[in-house]
Amino acid sequence: EVQLVESGGGLVKPGGSLRLSCAASGFTFSSYSMNWVRQAPGKGLEWVSSIRSNSGHIYYADSVKGRFTISRDDAKNSLYLQMNSLRAEDTAVYYCARDQFGEGATVNWFDSWGQGTLVTVSS
Amino acid sequence: DIQMTQSPSSVSASVGDTVTITCRASQGISHWLAWYQQKPGKAPKFLIHAASSLQSGVLSRFSGSGSGTDFTLTIHSLQPEDFATYYCQQAYGFPLTFGGGTKVDLK
């Protein structure tokens, strides 16, 4: 069974930093593109970042480019999101999500999601 | 960026009704569209990919159609567990974008 478990959320002041982690199990993590999607309180879904298998290609939403860094450690079956220069508008539940197909057949839609971790940016 | 516009933003329906949700892309995206269902406090659930392919395990009362710029999600014979918010998402190119969501609630 595919499992994605996010951690690292919490309360941080504007301008601060936070590192989110996503622990994956139940599939060959290294073969899949992985993603972060967020949802502000009471709002819709917003794609944040994607990283291909082997970290070959990385993509960011304009809203986080230059402030957030996605990475992965295939040996640890883990996905990360380093968030710097945080703003109030970054307040959201952050979900880790898996691309539907592995082995390089990336389709950019997400068949498995974690339960999310809440990031609150407030003074 | 490709904008995804869903309509309606909310719909009230009764158990047994058929509900249709529309998603329009600001440019052609072929069949590169997915649909998700989200219940309050829960992660989204993957329903449909490639505009019309039902994800394994999803009941056949859900169906998707469309290509290019106009897409629909239809829920036949609405059941109590179907009351939720539904999102479309284009997978044609980066940045990946979602529709604003359609909340299906009980009339």
Boltz contact constraints between the chains, C-beta under 6 A:
constraints:
  - contact:
      token1: [A, 44]
      token2: [B, 98]
      max_distance: 6.0
  - contact:
      token1: [A, 44]
      token2: [B, 100]
      max_distance: 6.0
  - contact:
      token1: [A, 44]
      token2: [B, 101]
      max_distance: 6.0
  - contact:
      token1: [A, 45]
      token2: [B, 87]
      max_distance: 6.0
  - contact:
      token1: [A, 45]
      token2: [B, 98]
      max_distance: 6.0
  - contact:
      token1: [A, 47]
      token2: [B, 96]
      max_distance: 6.0
  - contact:
      token1: [A, 59]
      token2: [B, 94]
      max_distance: 6.0
  - contact:
      token1: [A, 61]
      token2: [B, 95]
      max_distance: 6.0
  - contact:
      token1: [A, 95]
      token2: [B, 43]
      max_distance: 6.0
  - contact:
      token1: [A, 107]
      token2: [B, 91]
      max_distance: 6.0
  - contact:
      token1: [A, 108]
      token2: [B, 91]
      max_distance: 6.0
  - contact:
      token1: [A, 108]
      token2: [B, 96]
      max_distance: 6.0
  - contact:
      token1: [A, 109]
      token2: [B, 34]
      max_distance: 6.0
  - contact:
      token1: [A, 109]
      token2: [B, 49]
      max_distance: 6.0
  - contact:
      token1: [A, 109]
      token2: [B, 91]
      max_distance: 6.0
  - contact:
      token1: [A, 111]
      token2: [B, 46]
      max_distance: 6.0
  - contact:
      token1: [A, 113]
      token2: [B, 43]
      max_distance: 6.0
  - contact:
      token1: [A, 113]
      token2: [B, 44]
      max_distance: 6.0
  - contact:
      token1: [A, 115]
      token2: [B, 43]
      max_distance: 6.0
  - contact:
      token1: [A, 116]
      token2: [B, 43]
      max_distance: 6.0
